Amino acid sequence: MMSGTLLAQLLIIAVTPLLTRLYEASDFGLLSIFMSALQILAVVTTGKYEIAIVIPRKTETTSKLIHGMLLINHFFVIFFFFIFFFFYERIIAFFGWEELSYYVFLLPICVLIVSYNTAFNHWFLRHRKYYISSIIVFFSAIVISSINLIVGYFKFLSNGLIFAYVTAQASVFFMYLYQLKKNNLHKPLLVFTSIKEIRLVLREYINFPKFQLPSELLFTTATQITPIVFAFLFTTAVVGHFAIALRLVKVPLIILSNAINNVFKNEAIDRYRDKGNCKDLFISLFKKLFLIAIVPFTILFFAAPDLFSLVLGESWRNAGNYAQILIFGLLFELLAFPFRSIFQITNTQFIYLRLQLLSLLLILVAVGLGYYLYNDPWFAVLFYSVAIAISHLVSIVCIYFIAKGNYAKIRIDNA
């Protein structure tokens, strides 16, 4: 699964220099706003029941869980349609989404498709069909890249980047349906389930919407709200430069984070069972991660504007300027992100929830200060970088004390 994700990331990065010459910065800004709104809306529509799909021993129970999750999703999608229908003009005017006006009604549809894709993905993971998820992730990247290039070259459609993203999500949905049929995994999902049975299963796993959902909603909002706020305060072109800077600088962050997280999570569980803490493991991996990251991040800090200008085109130098100041905050994110699984391992999600709330508040205050004090996106990005650095530094301190085994709430499942 990691290989598919990695290949998909590399493919998207590889075509980015072509796309930046075919599309304007405002096009990337509109895509970023659309995706941010979609991801925030999509979090609440499943109740985070998808995480529980791999847990039940009986396939019948999992099937009922998926039915319940999708029923909840359908309810929210209908609700979003009504909201957008009755308050369409107010929403467009308030957020300044005039350029997105034709795509706003695609948001509920995309929420529906993304939720189905999420359910199918976890269904395949439950059956250990990891290679299918890997193939589909790479397939999605091929679809997005191909449509982006075709539409961008022939210029026959406005907002081609959004069209490509929506089309890719729909293609992934049909790809999942094909794989379900091919692997004979569709039959359990087609078994009739009564509302009463669904309610009983949802109640059994009620802790996921009660505890996991608030944390994930805050985390997603904290990470996705920035493009929406930037568009509200500045322009879609600013959002586009910010989005490209963030995307390209985060590539090594994602790769390194996933690699470290896979090692840390399993090793930490064993250390807690044997010693009651994982302090030595955390310190060791933290040092290695810092030494690996510091050199490329330092080079990128000094070279980002010229590098972005050379690779993406001179009009994207401003994205390089944003990347230059984002590196400070993203370095701390890299040092904290791979270890966040410790909150689940030690049953200290209540701390994680508060950290996400702190992060969201700091980001909103930071971007607001950049606007109200200087009315300059450069300062808004600078304050944003400082804000995420502070929030992740606090996370690192909390992770360190939890790794020492200082919390009485630590509970390792020995089953």
NORGIGI-V530160 format. One record per run of one state. SS is the DSSP state (h for helix, s for strand, l for the rest). FROM is the first residue (numbers start at 1). LEN is the number of residues. If there is no record, write none. Layout:
# NORGIGI-V530160
SS	FROM	LEN
SS	FROM	LEN
This chain:
# NORGIGI-V530160
l	1	1
h	2	21
l	23	2
h	25	20
l	45	4
h	49	6
l	55	4
h	59	28
l	87	1
h	88	8
l	96	2
h	98	3
l	101	5
h	106	21
l	127	3
h	130	25
l	155	5
h	160	23
l	183	4
h	187	4
l	191	4
h	195	10
l	205	2
h	207	27
l	234	2
h	236	40
l	276	3
h	279	34
l	313	1
h	314	24
l	338	4
h	342	4
l	346	3
h	349	26
l	375	2
h	377	27
l	404	12
